[in-house]
């Protein structure tokens, strides 16, 4: 008996282009995290990351990301909010 193929494309991409644009502008302009923007607008995190990198809004580099996280930890530890804004 042959397998019954169920198409997956109908279940994917339940977000609209308008939601994607809003999420991208929120991340870029307001500084909201990609994870939080994805949850807010109902877009998968990796999809949002891919689109942001593709259009040059943000850059993900493991070394830079690690450096920024360490800098943020140090600044928060010291209690200096001005350090985070630089």
C-alpha positions, 0 to 999 in steps of 0.5 A: 500500500503506498504512503499518503503524501501530505503537503506541508506548504499549507501549514507554513508561513502563517505570517503576512508580509506586513507582520514581517516588515513590522517585526523587522522595523521593531528590531532595527529601530526600537532595539527589541530582540529578534526572539521577542519580536518573533514571539510578538508578531508570530514569526519564527526566530530563524526566519526573522534572523535570515530576513534581517541579515539578508536585507542588511539590517543586522549582522550576526557574527559569533565573535561579535555576538560573544563580545557584546554579551560579555560587554553587556554582562560587565556593564550590568554587573557594574550597574552602568547603563551608559556603557550599554548605549555605546 
